[in-house]
Amino acid sequence: MNQQTNKLLTSVAFSMVITASAVSGQTVEAAEVVVLDATVIVGNSLYADQVNALKTPTPIIDVPQSLSITTADDISIRGFDSIGDIVDYTPGVSMSQGEGHRDAVVFRGVRSTADFFVDGVRDDVQYYRPLYNIEQVEILRGPNALLFGRGGAGGILNRVTKKGVIGENFNGYSTAINTYGGAEVAVDSNVVINEDTAFRINAYYNTFKNHRDYSDGEGYGVNPTFKFQLAEKTTLDVSFEYIDYDRSIDRGIPTANGKPVDALNDIVFGDPNLNKSEFETRAIRAMLQHEFSDTLKGIFTASYTNSDKLYQNFYAANYDEATPDQVTLDGYRDTTNRKNFLLSGNLVYELETNDIEHTLLFGAEFGDSSSENDRYNPEFDDGSGGTIDKKVFQISQRKVSGVGFNAGGLDVGPFTNLNDDTESDLTVYSFYLQDEIKLSEELILVLGGRFDSFDINVTDNTPGSTDGSQTDEEITPRTGIIYKPQENISIYASYSETFLPQSGEQFADLGAQGLDPDQFTNLEAGVKWDFAHGYSVTAAIFKIEQDIVQDDGTGGSETLNSEITGFEAQFNSQITDQWSLTAGYSYLDGETDSGERPFELPEHMFSIWNHYQVTEKFGLGLGAIYQDESKIKIKDKDLAKGSADLPDFFRIDAAAYYQISENLRLQVNIENLLDEEYYPSAHYIDQASVGSPINATFQVVGRF
């Protein structure tokens, strides 16, 4: 669609939802517009203080690890539209650039593109995850292999989706447009079919625009779901989700003298037609919950996803301040087809023996994943009839043309140089057991272990290559102790492990064959205190040890060790009836074998958000985030250039809300209120993202 069509559709949708709201004879509580109930389905009950990802009905105060929850209310009222927005306000985690085409989160200094889950089921495809159908987002820090298997070295992110609600009809909507012209329309409708069945559908359509040249794109998603009350103690949720988007890729700007080159802030080192990502996925999910007795419950899930992705791009591969008008460009075209079939079953059994209470979790998982991946590099004209894989371009010529680097006589060939072409098949079997042992009202023990069998076969279709396979079997333990001097205070300590096979997160290849998986261990101690109504504070100290196994070049292996230590704190409060405040802080330190600080590890990170209800209808929000400087990741080939840092930054955000009626709210969310220049993330040393200047999103939210 062209820009005028997009604007017209947005205007029409905007008018329709306001009109529908005005003519509707139904009303809802004002809180239903402002606060979308943040609840989690566990068994047949709803718990507002428990985490879906934990698989057992455990109150947050009794969980021996750090975690953060962002509810649907937070997402709506604070104008969040991406995983990155949530991460900005979460202690201990930050965003990596993700090469401009995927979510990439750095959990306590460990970058991941695969430690994502939907309703506790792995969602490891690389894409930008929308929030249109999300009840809440849970971020658990520390290795989590017991519940989630491989990976999760620094943490995991779980999205809890909205399910059908039996016995209630409602319709919700939101429309938004930002100052760059990007817009979104979303709907949430629940229909009672009969006393035992409900149908719910969430959908969105958006256009992508931001502060960078050539930013463009559009996408949509739809998620119909049914809830069936099969019997008094049995429910079944079945859903289908389809997501399709096409958007531009921006890899940022190069560095010089150890920092991003401010003079290049307005330059996009790519092409408006060739820097793009196309993504399409279809997902079928089912969750059966059955209460066998008052003490035994079961949750069984099945999930099938089929995803196709293309991303192609040019980016700055090298820059030298001695020749400020020249940049070396590289690029590639990558396609991926991924099919995932996952089955899991969990039994939660509660029993009491000799005045000791046990909550036993028995779990098993089966996963089958097949992938097809290829990558093509460009062939640039070398000026004498030959081709080269990289080329130096004049920045000033790009500025004059105003179109991009692949324009105005700058010759570049198509993506025809085959680099990789692989097919992989992965089979995973997992079994785990955990016991939460309540020895007394004051003392709880958590003991558990998991067995994983990870079998991968890779076919390499590139000429002269050989196929391969590898099987890894790992046992990962988890232990924890919680002491509760009072019901509202818990002091805990925990130990956990996880692993990552040599094939990595996306298993496009085997990696170093025959080598053991990388190993990660975590020690954590902390306190959680709900010290007054509406007030809570959590704090933790931790240490992550990483043992990275690699080929030593002589047919053997060597292990590179590193250690990350840190402190995290979170504070939530309802200071007055009108004023609420949340804040988070993290301190991160680390050292590699060579004595260097690890990449992407800001020493200090801080966030705060205030919501003040000025009148019954009018409210204000004010927040800030601070991220300390951090080292940008560097490839071996770039070592001669030296290191570079992302500078520290401080950003203020604001919001205003007006409740027109019980079922209609207007709001504006402003990012970077002071218009600071900053660089929030990077992928490698010559790809630093440029933060957005001051911008606003205007939104209408309501129900009818």
N, C-alpha and C positions, 0 to 999 in steps of 0.2 A: 504494500500500500504506500501511496505517496504521503507526503507530510500533510497536505491539505485534507486528504481523506481521513487520516488519523485524527486530526484536530476536529473534524466534523463529527466523527464517531464519538469522540470523547465528549463533545458538547451535547450531542443528542442523549447519550447515556446519562450525563450529568443532569439534564433536564428531566429525563424520565424518572430517575430515582427520587428526585425532589418532589415531582408531581405525585408519584405513587405514595410517598410518605404523607403528603398533605391530604390526599383524599381518603387515606385509610382510616377506617373507623376504629381500628384497634390501637391500643396503647400498651406500652410495657413500662416496667420500672425504669427510671432514669439510669440506675446502675447497670441495667442490661445493655444500654447503649455504650456507656463508658467502660464498664467492667464486664468482659465476657468471661463467664465462670471458668476458672482454671482448675480443672479436675482431671484426675487420672484414673483410668479403668484398671482395677486390680480385682480379679475374680468377678463377682457380681456386684461389687460395691464401688462407690466413688470416694476417693480419698484426696483431699486438697493438700495434705502435708506429706505425701509419699511420692516416690519416684518410679515411674513406669519401668525404667531401664533396669531396676534392681531385681525384678521378677518375683520378689517376695513383698508382702505388705509391711514394709519397715518404715517407721517415721523417720524423717530426715535427721532428727536429733540423735537417732541411734545408728546412723551410718558412719562407719569408721574411715571416712575419707572426705576430701573437699569436693563440693559440688555446688552448682548454681542452676537456678531455674528461672527461665524467662517465660512468662505466661502470655496467653493470647491478649490479655489486657495490656501488658507491657508493649507487645508488638504493635497493637493498634494505637494506644494513646501516645506512644513515643515515635510513631511514624517509621518504625523499622521496616525495611523492605528487602533485607538480605541477611545472610548468616554473618557477614562482616559487621553489620550494625550491632548485632547482639554481642559479638566478640569484643568490640570496642569497649563495652561496659562490663566486661567479665574479668576478674583478676586472674593472673597467671597464664592467660592465653592471649595471643595476638594473631593477626592475619599475615600470611605471606602472599605474594602477588599471584601465585598460581598461574604464571605465564599468561595472565589476562583472560583465561578461558575456564577457570574452575575454582571451586572453593578449596583453599589450602589454609589450614589452621596450624599454628605453632603452639602445641600444648606443653607448657613448661620447658620450652627450648627444643622440642622435638616436632619437626614439621611433618604433617600428614595430609594426604589427599584421599585416604581410604577409611579412616576411623569414624565413619558416619553411619548412623542407624536410623531406621524408621520403625517405631513401635518395637524397639529392641531387636530388629532384624537388620542384618548388614546391608548397607547401601553404598558400595564402594566405587561406583562409576564416577568419573570425573566430570562434574558439571556445576552450574550455579543452581542451588536449591531454592525454590520459591517458598514463601511463607503463607500462602493464601489458605491452606487447609490445616494449619498447625494449631493445636491446643496449647502446647508448651514445648519449649526447647530445653533440654537437660544437658549440661556439660559436667562430666565427671572427670576429675583430675587423678593422675597417677595410673600406673599399669593396671589394666582391667581384664586380663586374660581369662580369669575364672568364669566370668559371665559372658565375655564377648569373643574369646579366642585370640588368634594371632593379632599382632599390632597393638594399638592402644597404648604405646609406650609412655606417652605423656598424658594421655587422656582420650576420651571419646565424646562425641556429640550425638545425642539421640533426639529425634523429632517425634513427638506424640501427635498423631493425626486426629482430626475431629471425626467422631463416630455418630451414627444415627441415635436419636433420642426418642424412646418410645413414650407415647402419651402426650406429646407436645408438638404443636405446629408453630413455626416461626420462620421469618424471612429477614435476613440481614444483608447489608450491602455496604460498599465503600467505593468512593471515586477519589482519585488524586491526580494532581498535575504539578510538576515542578517548574522552576524558573528557566530550565533549559528546554522545556517542551516535552519532556517525557511524561507519560500518563499511564494510569492503571485504573481498571474497573474490576471489582470483585464482588461475588455474590455468595451467600451461604443460606441455603433453604432446607428446612426439615419438614417432612410431611408424614403424618400418622396414616398408615395404610389400614391397619386394624389394631386391636388392643395388644397384639403380639408382634407387630412389624412396623418398622419405620424406615423411611427413605430420606437420605440427606445428600445434597449435592453442593460441592464447593467448586467455584470456577473463577478464572481471572483472565484478563487480556491486558497486555501492556505494550507500550512503545518505549524503546531504550534511547535516551539522550543524556549526555553529561557535559562537563566543561571542556572535554578534549575534542580537537578537530576530528571530523569523520565519525564521531560516535553515532551509531545508528543501529536500528534493529527493532524487532518486535517478537512477541511470544505469547503463548496462551497455555492454560492447563485446565483440566476438568477432572474432578474426582467424585463420581457417584458412589454411594455406599449404602448398603442395607444392613439393618440390625434385625435379627430374628430372635424372639424369646421362644426357643424350641420347647422348653419345659420350665417348670418353676425355678430350677437351679441350673439351667443351661441356656447360654446365649451364643449366637453366631454372628460375627461381623464379616461381611464380604464386600470388597471394594475393587474398583478399577480406577487406575489413574493414567492419564495421557498428558504428556508435556511436550511442547514443540516450541523451539525458539531459534532465531537466527540473529546474531548480534556481532558487533565489531570487536576486534581484539586490539588492545593497546599494551605494549610491553614497556612503556615508560621511557626514561631518558638515561644517558650514560653518566658516569662519574669521572672526575678528574681531581687531582690533589686530595684524594681521600673522601670526597663528598659529591653528591649530585651537582651537575652543572646548572646553576640557576638560570643562566642566559639561554638555556635550551628548553625552558619550561613550556613554551608554546609550540614546540615541535613534536609531531607524532612521527616516529621513525618506522613508518609502515605505509601501506597503500589502502585507500578507501575501498577498493574492490577486492583485494586479496587478503586483507587482514580480517578474517571472520571466523566465527564458530557456528556450526549448525548442529543442533542437538534434538533428538527425538527419542522418547521412551514410552513404553507401555508396561504397566505393572498391574498384576492381579494379586490381591492379598486376601487371606482369610484367617480369622482368629476364632477358635472355638474355646469357650470357657465353661467348665462344668464343676459343680460342687458335689462331689461324691458323698460327702458327709460334712458335719460341722467342723471337722478337723482336717479334711483332705480335699484340696482343690486342684484342678488341672487347667493349664492353658496350653493350647496347641495351635501352632501357626504354620501356614504354608504361603510361599511367596514365589512368584515367577515374574521376572523382568526381562525385557528385550530392548536394548538401547543401541542406537546408532549415532555416531558422532563424527563430524569432520571439523578439524581446525587447521587453518593455514595462515601463515603470517611472515612478515619481514620484521626485523628488529635490529637494534644497534648491537653489534658484536664486538666492536672495539672503537675506542676514541682516544685521541692523544691531544692534550691541550696545546702542544707545540704546533699543531695544524688545526686550529679551531674551526675551520670551515669544512673539515672532512670527517666523514664517519664511515666505518666499514659495516656493511649490512650483511646479514645472513638470514636464512629463513628455512621453512619446511612446510610440508603438507602432511597431515597425519589423519588417518581414519581408524576408527575402532567400532567393532560390533561386539557387544557383550551380552550373553544370555546367562542369567543366574536363576537357579532353582534351589530353594532353601526350605527345609522342613525342620521344625523344632517342637519339642514337647517339654513342659515343665510341670512337675508335681510338687505342691507345697503341702507338707504334712506337719500338723501341730500336735504335740503330745506332751504329757507331763509324767516324769518318773522321779519318785523320791523328792517331790517338791522342786524339781528342776524342770523348767519349761524348755522345749526344743521346737524350733521352726526349721524343718528339714526341707531342702530344695534338691530334688533330683532332676537333672536335665540331660537331654540328648539332642544333638543337631546333626543334620546331614546337608551337605552343600555340594552342588555340581555347577561349575561355572566354565563356560567356553568363551574364548575370545579370538577375534581375528584383528590383527593390527598391522598396519603398514605405514611407512614414512618415506616421503620423497623430498629430496633436497633440490634447490633451484640450480640452474646452469646459467651463469652470467656470461655475457660477451666480454672476452678479454681484450677486445680492440684489434685483434690480429687474426680473426677467423676461428679462434679456439674458444674454449669455455673455462671458467673458473667457478669455484663454489662460493666465493665471497667477493664483494666488490666495494671499492671506495667511491662514495658519492659526495658531491659538493652540496653542503647544506644550503648555501645561498641560492643555488639553482632550484632547490625544492621550494624555498620561500617565494621565489619569483613565480614559479609555475602555480603554486597554491593548490596543487592537486594531490601530490604525493610523490614518493620516490620513484614509483614505476610510471613515469609520465614525461612528456616533453623531450623525447629523444634519449632517455636513459634506458638503454637496452637491457632487458632481462628475459631469460627464457622461462618456459613453464616449469612446473615441478615435475621433472622427468628423471632425475637421478635417484634411482632406488637405493634406499639406505637400509630399511628393515622390512621384512615381510614374514610374519610369524602367525602361527595358530597354536593356541594352548588349551588344554583341558585340565581342570582342577577338580579333584574330589576330596572332600573333607568330612571326616567322621569325628564327632566330639561327644564326650560324656563328662558330666561334672556333678559333684556332690558338695553341698554346703550345709552346715549346721549352725544356726544362731542359738546359742545356749544361754538361757537366762538363769544364772546360778542363784541370783537373789534380786531383790528390787534395785540393788545398787550395782550389780556386776553382770555384764554380758560378754560372752566369748563368741567370736566368729571364726570357724575353722572350715576350710574347704580345699578342694583340689580339682583339677581338670586335666583330662587326657585329650590330645588332638593328634589325629593322623592326617597329614597334609601330603597329598600325592599329586604331582604335577607332571604333565607330558607336554613338550613343546616341539612343534614341527617348524623348522626354519626353511622357508621357501626361497631364500636368496641363494644365488648360484654359489656352489662350493661349500655350502654350510652343512652342518650335520644336526640331526635331531637329538633330543636328550630327554631324560626324565630324572626325577628325584623324589624320594619319600622321606619326610621328616616326621618323627613322632616325639611329642613333647608332653611332659607333665608339669603343670604350673600350679603352685600353691598360693593360698591366701589365708592370712591369719589376722585377727584383730581382737582387741580388748577394749571394752567401754565401761568406764566407771561413772556412776550417776549418784553423786552425793545428794542431789535433789532431783525431782522429776523433770525439772526444767533445765538441768545442767548435765552435760556429758563431757567426760574427758577420755580421749581415746588414743590408741596407738595401733598401727597396722603395718603389715609387711605383705608385699605382693610381687609377682613376677609376670613377665610376658616374653614373647619371642617374635621374631620376624624372619621368615625363610629368606634364602639368598635370592629368590625370584622377586623379592620386593613386594610392594603394595599392589601393583597392577599386573604382575605376572605375564608381561609381554615376552620375557625371556627367562632363562634359568638362572642368570647371574653366574657366580662362580660355582661350578658344579662340584659336588662332593664335599662342600664345606658345611659346617654346622650353622644353624640359624644364629642371627644376632640375638643377644640376651639383654634383658632390662630388668632391674630390680628397683623397688621403691620402698623406702621407710618413711612413715609419716606419723606425726603426733599432733593432736590438736584439741581444741575445746569448742563446744557449742553451748550457747547460753541464751535461752529465752527469758531475759531477766525482768520483763514487765510486759503487760498486754500491749502488743504491737511493736515491741522492741526485741531484737535478737542480734547477737554478734557471734561470728565464728572466726577462728584463727587456727592456723596450722603451720608447722615447719616440716620440711621434707628433704629427702635426698634421693636422687635417681642416679643409678650407676648403669652405664651403657658399655657393653662389650661387643664391639663391631668386628666381625670375623671377615678377613679378606685374604685373597691370594697373595703370597709373598714373592711371587715371580720365579720361584724355583721348584714349583710343583707342590709346595707345602702351604701352610696358612700362618697368618699372624693375627693377633687380636689387638685392636686399638681400644683403649679404655678412656672414658671420660666421665665426669661427675658433674651433676647439677644440683645445687642446694638452693633452698629458698624459704620464704615466709609469705603467707597469704592471710588476708583478713577481709571479712565482709561485715557490713553493718546495715540493718534494716530497721526503720523506726516509723511510727506514727506519732510525731512529736506533739501535734495538737489535732483537733478534729479537722482542721483545714490543711495542715502541713505534714507531708510525708517525705522521707529522705532515705535513699539507699546510697551506699558507698562501698568501694572495693580498693584494695591496695595489694601489690605484690612486690617482693624483692627477690631477684633471681641472680645467682652467681654460679660460675662453672669454670671448669678447666679441662682441657684435653691432655693427651699424653705428652704433647709438645709444650705444654704450659700456656697455650693460647686460650682465650675466652671463646666459647662456642659461638657459631653464627646465630643470628636472629634471637638474641637473648638480651632484651633490655633489662638493665639493672633495676630500675624502678618503673612501675606502672600504677596509675591512680585513676579512678573514675568516681563521679558523684552525680546524683540526679535528685532534684527537688521538685515536688509537685505541690503547689499551693492553691487551694480553692478560695478565691477572693470573695466570691458571692456564691449563692446557690447554683447559678448558671455559668459563671465565668471562672476559669482556672488558668494558671500559668505554670510553665515548667522551665527549669533552668538546670543545665548540666555541664560537666567539663570532663575531658579526658587528658591525661598526660602520659606520654610514652618516652622513656629515656632513649638515648642513642644506642644503636646496636650495630654489630658487624654484619656487613652484607656478605652473603655466601659467594665464594669464588671458586672457579674451576682451576685445575692444575695448569692449564695452558695460559691462564691469565696471571699466574703468580708474579711474573716479571713486572706487572703493572703496580703491584703493591696492594695493600688492603684499602677498603673504603667503608665508611660508616653511614648509616641513616641518621641524620641529625635528630636530636630530641625535638618534641613538639608538644604544644599545649593548645587544645581546641575547646571552644565554648559553644554549646548548643542551647537552643531555647525553643519554647513552644507556647501556644496560647489556644485555649479551648472555650467554645461557647455552646451551651446546651440550649438550642432553640426551643425544643419541646421534649417531651418524655421519650420520643423515638427519633430524634434528629440532633446530631452534633456537628458543628463546624470546628475545624482546627487548622492551625498552621504550625509546621515544624521547621525550624531554621537550623541549618548546619553551618558551623564555622562562623559564628556571629561576628567575630572580630576580624574576619577576612585574613587569617594568617596563612602564610606560605609554608607548606610542609610536605613531607614525603612519608606516607604511612607504611609503605612496604616495598620490598624488592624481591626479584627472583634471583638474579645474579648481578655481578658488579656493574654491568652496563645497562641494567634494566631496573631503574628505580621509579616507582609510581609517583605521579604528581597529585597531591591532595587537592580536593575541590575547594575553590574560593567560596565565599558566602553564597548560600543558595537556600531556597525555601520550597517546601512542598505544602500545597493547599489540599485539604481533604474534607470530604463529607462522609460521615458514618451514621448509620441508622438501622432501624428495624421497622417492619410493618406487618 
